[in-house]
Amino acid sequence: MKAMSFVKGETKTISIQIKENGSPKDVTGMAFKLGVKERITDAAYKIGPVTGTIDDALNGKVSFSVAAGNAAFAGVYEIAMYDAQSKKTVLTPAGGMGFKVVESIID
């Protein structure tokens, strides 16, 4: 996973592949969420949580449609996977990954 950057008002599809020991993980029956906060300790989300769509369960492919909103900010995002018993596995590194929404350079 890597840092994400959006232009204010932009919507992107973020696609990921879940792997286990280097091989695609079967994610049949799993659920996925992506959330963005200004600080990991904040109670309020800046974006989401956004529910992921399983695109190819056997090959661990999941996507999220993320709308950046109309305010520029810098924060962190986290992606989590939930099994059938709602056990959460965080897929991003501890403390989240960098996320920013910036002004457009050209109007």
Secondary structure, DSSP 8 states (H G I E B T S, - for coil): ---EEEETT-EEEEEEE-EETTEE---TT-EEEEEEESSTT-SS-SEEEEE-EEEEGGGTEEEEEEE--SS-EEEEEEEEEE-TT--EEE-S-TT-EEEEEE--S--
